[in-house]
Amino acid sequence: MKEPIFLTIEEILKTHQRSIELYGSSGGVRDFESLLSTINTPSSTFE
């Protein structure tokens, strides 16, 4: 089984920005610490 590839915060923020450009919405991240926690959870629990 191959190791999973986890997205970095930079990749996620770029994807978010691109979505805003394509579909519209307000920019920014409401709770950056919560976002970081959500991003890091899968990689910290993967064995």
C-alpha positions as CSV (number, residue, x, y, z in Angstrom):
1,M,0.0,0.0,0.0
2,K,1.3,3.4,-0.9
3,E,1.7,6.2,1.6
4,P,-1.0,8.8,1.4
5,I,-0.1,12.3,0.3
6,F,-1.4,15.0,2.6
7,L,-2.1,18.5,1.4
8,T,-0.1,21.3,2.9
9,I,-1.6,24.5,4.3
10,E,-0.2,26.4,1.3
11,E,-1.9,24.0,-1.1
12,I,-5.2,24.3,0.7
13,L,-5.1,28.1,0.9
14,K,-4.3,28.3,-2.9
15,T,-7.2,26.0,-3.7
16,H,-9.5,28.1,-1.5
17,Q,-8.4,31.2,-3.2
18,R,-8.9,29.7,-6.6
19,S,-12.4,28.6,-5.6
20,I,-13.2,32.2,-4.5
21,E,-12.0,33.5,-7.9
22,L,-14.0,31.0,-9.8
23,Y,-17.3,30.9,-7.8
24,G,-17.2,34.1,-5.7
25,S,-17.4,34.5,-2.0
26,S,-15.7,36.4,0.8
27,G,-12.0,35.7,1.1
28,G,-10.0,34.8,4.1
29,V,-10.1,32.1,6.8
30,R,-12.4,32.5,9.8
31,D,-10.5,30.3,12.2
32,F,-6.9,29.6,11.1
33,E,-6.0,27.5,14.2
34,S,-9.0,25.3,13.6
35,L,-8.0,24.9,10.0
36,L,-4.5,23.8,11.0
37,S,-5.8,21.3,13.5
38,T,-8.1,19.8,10.9
39,I,-5.3,19.6,8.4
40,N,-2.9,17.9,10.8
41,T,-5.3,15.4,12.3
42,P,-5.2,12.8,9.4
43,S,-1.4,12.8,9.2
44,S,-1.0,12.4,12.9
45,T,-3.4,9.4,13.1
46,F,-2.1,7.6,10.0
47,E,0.0,4.5,10.8
